[in-house]
């Protein structure tokens, strides 16, 4: 199941997409399933 509002990235070409509608299945790019992009760390507020 795709997660609405989440970014998916292709491991081969670095293409990024954002899911805007829920649904079954998966995103595919360059012949492989795209992976959910991990959250980037926030800068420290020292």
LINCORLIN-V958342 format. One line per field, one symbol per residue. psi: psi as a letter, one per 40 degrees, with the letter a starting at -180 (. if undefined). burial: I if it has 9 or more other C-alpha atoms within 8 Angstrom, else O. A space follows every 10 residues. Layout:
psi = ???
burial = ???
This chain:
psi = hihheiiiih ddeehiihhe hiiiaihhif eihiihhiii iiiif.
burial = OIOIOIIIII OOOOOOOIIO OIOOOOOOOO OOIIOOOOOO OOOOOO
